[in-house]
């Protein structure tokens, strides 16, 4: 049984939080069971998402990164071997797994090994967005200029 939460009262009393509420509501609705995944922090600004995609081949998986979202789609090819299964415990259904990414998170390499798909992510903050130190220019008073006029000429 899944719990539901009504965000309507909060939507009425806040401005500019629409995206946050949409993310929360989407997260409550989605089936988070398939395929299972891990999110690992590899360092201060590095992450790895690993999805268990047993039964899929790399050519049956599509990875799309756009703006602040990463989508992993698995489409199982039709089996034409004519096998009659008595029990099918290995999931072979198609899936679409979405991950919301924070600002400046870039998807790097993707590796497929032993039924696990690993995606490396890194936070890359542009230089213009990084904190920078601003030097303070001291305003010279008229008394300082009269006492040392050569320093005013050197500065010009």
MINULUM-251138 format. One record per residue (C-alpha): chain; residue in one letter; y, z, x. Coordinates in steps of 0.05 Angstrom, whole numbers, always signed. Layout:
# residues N
ch aa v w u
A A Y Z X
...
***
This chain:
# residues 156
ch aa v w u
A X +0 +0 +0
A X +67 -21 +28
A X +130 +19 +18
A X +190 -18 -8
A X +262 +1 +5
A X +322 -22 -35
A X +382 -39 +10
A X +427 -58 -49
A X +469 +7 -48
A X +482 -3 +26
A X +500 -76 +17
A X +553 -56 -34
A X +587 -6 +12
A X +586 -43 +79
A X +618 -106 +106
A X +588 -151 +161
A X +518 -121 +162
A X +485 -178 +122
A X +444 -203 +181
A X +418 -133 +196
A X +397 -121 +124
A X +364 -190 +121
A X +324 -173 +184
A X +302 -107 +155
A X +282 -136 +88
A X +244 -194 +122
A X +207 -144 +166
A X +185 -104 +106
A X +159 -165 +70
A X +121 -200 +126
A X +47 -190 +138
A X +48 -162 +209
A X -27 -165 +218
A X -43 -235 +244
A X -44 -253 +299
A X -39 -185 +333
A X +12 -180 +389
A X +42 -134 +442
A X +113 -130 +466
A X +120 -105 +537
A X +182 -86 +577
A X +171 -112 +648
A X +237 -88 +676
A X +308 -73 +658
A X +322 -142 +630
A X +252 -173 +627
A X +202 -173 +570
A X +134 -204 +553
A X +104 -219 +485
A X +28 -228 +485
A X -7 -255 +423
A X -82 -253 +413
A X -98 -325 +391
A X -174 -327 +399
A X -204 -391 +373
A X -141 -432 +385
A X -130 -484 +439
A X -62 -492 +473
A X -51 -559 +438
A X -58 -524 +370
A X +0 -476 +385
A X +74 -493 +381
A X +130 -449 +409
A X +201 -459 +386
A X +260 -419 +412
A X +327 -428 +378
A X +390 -386 +378
A X +365 -314 +366
A X +295 -330 +341
A X +228 -346 +372
A X +175 -378 +328
A X +102 -385 +348
A X +61 -430 +302
A X -14 -440 +305
A X -46 -498 +267
A X -121 -500 +271
A X -149 -571 +276
A X -199 -590 +222
A X -269 -577 +245
A X -314 -637 +238
A X -378 -608 +267
A X -408 -596 +198
A X -430 -526 +216
A X -451 -481 +158
A X -425 -411 +172
A X -465 -352 +147
A X -410 -305 +170
A X -341 -323 +197
A X -309 -263 +230
A X -264 -300 +280
A X -199 -317 +244
A X -185 -391 +245
A X -128 -393 +196
A X -60 -422 +212
A X -4 -374 +227
A X +70 -370 +238
A X +97 -310 +276
A X +173 -300 +282
A X +209 -255 +331
A X +284 -239 +325
A X +315 -240 +394
A X +376 -201 +416
A X +437 -237 +443
A X +428 -270 +511
A X +351 -265 +510
A X +321 -330 +538
A X +249 -351 +532
A X +220 -370 +599
A X +148 -389 +614
A X +88 -390 +567
A X +17 -379 +593
A X -49 -386 +556
A X -109 -350 +586
A X -172 -319 +558
A X -149 -326 +485
A X -82 -293 +499
A X -14 -328 +496
A X +38 -294 +539
A X +113 -310 +534
A X +162 -285 +586
A X +232 -268 +563
A X +293 -247 +601
A X +363 -222 +583
A X +413 -268 +618
A X +484 -244 +605
A X +536 -298 +622
A X +587 -279 +676
A X +643 -282 +625
A X +609 -227 +584
A X +594 -180 +642
A X +641 -122 +654
A X +692 -135 +709
A X +741 -91 +744
A X +815 -106 +731
A X +863 -89 +787
A X +927 -54 +767
A X +992 -83 +793
A X +1042 -29 +806
A X +1112 -45 +779
A X +1162 -31 +833
A X +1224 +6 +813
A X +1294 -19 +830
A X +1301 +38 +881
A X +1239 +14 +919
A X +1265 -57 +921
A X +1333 -35 +948
A X +1301 +10 +1001
A X +1251 -43 +1025
A X +1277 -113 +1007
A X +1232 -146 +1060
A X +1170 -126 +1021
A X +1197 -161 +959
A X +1207 -225 +1000
A X +1137 -220 +1030
A X +1107 -214 +960
A X +1144 -276 +936
***
